[in-house]
Structures are given as C-alpha cells and as structure tokens.
Amino acid sequence: NMTDNKGRNAVATLQFNYGKGTAEEDPSIVCRQFDINRPHTVQMGEEIDVDIKTTSGIQAFVVSIISETLNEEVLAAVGLRPTFDLCNITDPEELAALTSNDIGFPVNDDVKGQTSMTFSVTKFTGMLSAFPGTHQFKLAVTNAEGSTTTKTLQLIVEQ
C-alpha cells in the first residue's frame, strides 16, 4: 500500500522471479548456466545447456541461427540451414549433420512429444570458436496446445 501527498492510495503486487528464466511460462526455455535473456561471452569448452519444459509435449522446436560470420554459406558447408525444426528433420544430410559428434542436437522423436528435454549447445561451441562475433540462436518452442515461447540465446565469440 502506498499513499501519495494528496492522500490517494495505490496497491501494487510485486512478483520476483529468481533463477535464470521464468518457470511459469509454458513452454519454458531456461539456460542452466546463465540468463538466456542476456548476451553471453563463450569460453572454450564451456557447457551451455538450455532446458525446455512443457506440460502438453513439444510439437515444434524451431531453431534460427542469426549470425554475420556463421552465415548461410558456412552453415551449408556443414549440412545445416539457418532455420530448422528439431521436431521435423527429414533431409538425410541435415539429420546427419545435426546428430553428428560436432553438433549433437536432439531431433525428431527425441524432441517431439517430450515434456522435458535439454538442448545442449556445448558441442556446437567448438565450431563457433572459429567464427568471432555475436551468434544468435532464436529458439521457438510450441507445445501441443499451440502456445509458443521464443527466447534468443546470444553467444559472443571473441577474437
């Protein structure tokens, strides 16, 4: 309760969210190691894990890689497109690239329908180290109820 100098009252409720994301969102997208809403400078060998949770199951998990140095040509050289849905990877070359030891992303049945999963960028950071700059990973997760949460993982690689 607050009263101003003219005797008017105001009531406000403050909600504090602790941790590295908002657990009330469904789907929720929370980075274990740092706040996903802030740019993060990558250290070599650093673990970067993003936990995805939804009560109704994941129906789509669209990843968009936005980067000047890790551009479409560079991604194509390793078999990736700038935007892909981890729930629906049908191209054999893209499937092989995403699940390779260098990238190691979960795909298809390891994502679709899951209520809880981890999207680890740890292996991918090895490739990132060759490309200085800011790399954005826009993560859009849609659950079975049609609700979508979007977060952007911003990773900075220094020269």
N, C-alpha and C positions, 0 to 999 in steps of 0.2 A: 504494500500500500504506500502510495506517495501522495502528498498534498502540496500543491503549488502555493505561491504567495497570494493568490486570490481565493484560497480555500477550496479549490477544486481537487477532487480525489481521482486517482488513477490506480488501477490494479494491473499488474503485469506478472506473467508467469515466465520464468526463465528455464530453459532446458539446456543442460550441459551434456554434450556427447564426448565421452572420453575414448581414447584409443585412436586408431588410425583410419577411421571411416565411420559411417553411420549404420549401425546394425539394424535399425528399424526399416531400412529400405528393403524391398523385395522385388527383384533380386538385389542382393547386397554384393558390392565389389570392394574388398578391403585388402590393402597391401600389408603383409605381415611386418616388413622391416621399416617402413617409413610411411608418411602421409601421402596417399596416392594423389591428393589434390595439389601437391607442391612439386615443382621440378626437383629432380634428384641427380646428383653427380655420381656416376657409376665408378666404382673401384674394381680393378681386375679381380676376378674370382668371387665377386660378391654375389650372395644369394638374393634373388628377387622373386618372391612368391606372392601371387595375388589369389586370395580365397574368394570363391564365388559360392553364394548360398541362395537358395530359393525354395519355398515350401512346395511349389507345384511342379518343379522339374524344369530344366533348361530346354527351350525349344530352338533358340538361335543364340550363337555367340559369335558376333561379327567383330573381327579384328581389322582395324585400318592402320597401316603403318604410314605415318606422315613424316617425311624427312627429306632435307635437301640432298644429303650425301648418300643416304640409303634409299636411293630413288628407284623408280620402276625398272630401269635397266639393270641395276645392281641386284635387285630382288629377283628379276627374271633369270639372272645368271645362276642363282641357287635354286631355281624352280618355284619361286613364290610370286604371287600377285600382291599388289599393295593392299587389297581388301579381300578377306576370305571369311567364310562362316565355318567355324570349327565343328559345327553340328552336321555340316553337309559338304564334305570334301569327297568329290567323285573323280577328279582328274588324278590318274595314277602317279604322274610326275610330282604333282603338288602334294599328294598323300605321302610319297616317299620323302620329299624334302621336309615337310612339317614334322614327320615322325623320326627323322634321322637323328643320329647322335649329336650333331651340331646344333639342332634346334630343339627337338624333343617335346613338341607341343602335343597335348592330348587332342584326339579328333574323334568324330562320329560317335560311336556308342560309348566312348569314354567321357563324352560331354553331354550328348542329347539324352534328356530324361533324368539326368543326375540332379539331385537336390543339393549336393555339396561337392565341390571339386577345387583343385588347386591348378592355377595357370602359372607355371614357372617360366620365367624369362632368363633364369640363371645360365643355361647352356647358350642361349642366343646372345648373351652379353659378350661372349668370346668373339663372335663375328662383329659385334658392334665396335669393339676396340679399334678396329681398322678404319673406322669412319667417324672422325671427330665431328662434333656438332650436337644439336638437340634432336632427339628422335622421339616422336610421339606415337604411342600405341593407344589408339582410341578403342576402348572395349565396350561394346554394346551387347548386353545380355538381356534376352527376352524369355520370360517364363511361360508356362502353359496357359496362364490366364491372360496373356497378351501384354503384361506390364514389362516395360523396358527400362533398364538403368544403364546410363552411359558414364564412364569415367575415362579420363585420359592419363595414362602413365607417361610422364615426361622424363626421359632419361638423357642426361647430358654426358657426352664423352669428351674429355679434354684432350688436347693435342699431346 
